[in-house]
Structures are given as structure tokens and as C-alpha cells.
Amino acid sequence: MTEPVSSPRVALLVTCLVDLFRPTVGFATVKLLEDAGCTVEVPLQSCCGQPAYNSGERDHAMAIARTMLDAFEGYDHVVAPSGSCAGMVIRHYPELFAGTEDEARAADLAGRTWELTRYLVEVAGMTTVDARCDATVTIHDSCSCLRETGTREQPRALLASVEGLTLAEATDRDICCGFGGTFAAKYPDISAAMARDKADRLEETGADLALAADLGCLLNIVGTLKRRGSRVEVRHIAEVLAGDLETPAIAEPGR
């Protein structure tokens, strides 16, 4: 566990998907970080460069990533409500810039970047949240959370403090949903089949609500669930932990 910093200055890595499709996840993340005693800022930023990196466009990815090295200079920590974008910075920036003049800056940023729930538990020392959710929920573990940011038990530890919430685990909770960065675009038939399997396993839990820490996974999952008329709703975990259940669930009409 990292030693906590008193009132750390934290930069929010908003992520493109949150900015474009679900800004409430960003607001929920700010609330959670401020509840944890952080001073939160949102510096001007860009995409993390993952789509270009996954497509083999290394020069393009490096050009994008350099804007992020500049944007997050000087902050105690950088936190993302996304295992995927955090994983790009943590795991792939050091490799991307190895042997270049920005190698040290990339390694420094990687060491200061965290997925949200892991940061709250391991750095900020948060053990409980002030939230209520009268529902049975299930969690999908994204590939990046598991394999790039070391996030598995932290979201469950925080959800355990949410009043009224019951957790029902899916049998395939740590298997890819089929989104996988550019995987869904490159292999749409395989991706769709994986999403159908994921939807089957989530429905088998009997949960009212499916959560994840990556909006890409959630958008992929909710599309499959809604096309089959499923009653299971979908939210980013930050919204539940921050107590935001007023915002309609993803792909649900406004209330």
C-alpha cells in the first residue's frame, strides 16, 4: 500500500468515452476523490493514444501521448475512471518511450497514474463510501483492470460498504466482453459472440444492475443486453459508489 499524501493534488484523466458518452462518470469520480481528501483538477488533455497504439501506429501514439506527458506534469497523482486508459499510461507509455528523450517522463507518469477504485483503496485509504443502492449487482472485471492496473478486489471492497447492495458474482466475471480496444472493430463477429456470452452470464446472476470500471466494456455489454430486451441495467461503478442513481442507467431513457 502506498503511503497516503496529505491533501494530494490529483489530476483527473477524464477519458474520451466518459467525455463523449457519460460525463456523469467524471463528476462521480471527482466527488469520490474529493470525499477522499484530494484536491482535484482537470487539466486540458487528449486521448491517451491507445487506439493508435493498438493499431500499430507507434509514431502517432507517441505524438498523442506526449500531450499527456505535458498535461499531467507536476501532479501528485493522475486518476482515471478506466482501467483501459490508466493501463495504457501505466503499462504501455514506458515501453512506447523506451530509448527516447521522454523515457524518464513516461516512467514518472506511469508511477503516478491509477485506476480509480485502486487509488481510493490503496492510496487514499478509503474503506467506506456514503452511498445507498437497494439492488443486487454484479461486476464485470475488464481485461485492463485485471492485467494492467491490478484492480480486482478494490471495487468489491468499496461496494461492500454501500447500504442495501447485494453482490452476485458472474461465473465469467474476469473474461473479456469482446470490446477489447480495437478488437470489436477488427473482429466484429467474434466480438458479438463474446458479448452474447457475457450477457448470458450476467443475466444468470439474477442481478438488477451490472457494473464495471471501464465504459468501453459497459457500452458493449449494454448494447447486447438492450437488443435482447434484458431487464438488467448497466452503470459505471463510480456512479454507484458516489451515490448517483438519479442519472438514468446507460442506454435508459431519462426519468
Disulfide bonds with the S-S distance in Angstrom:
none
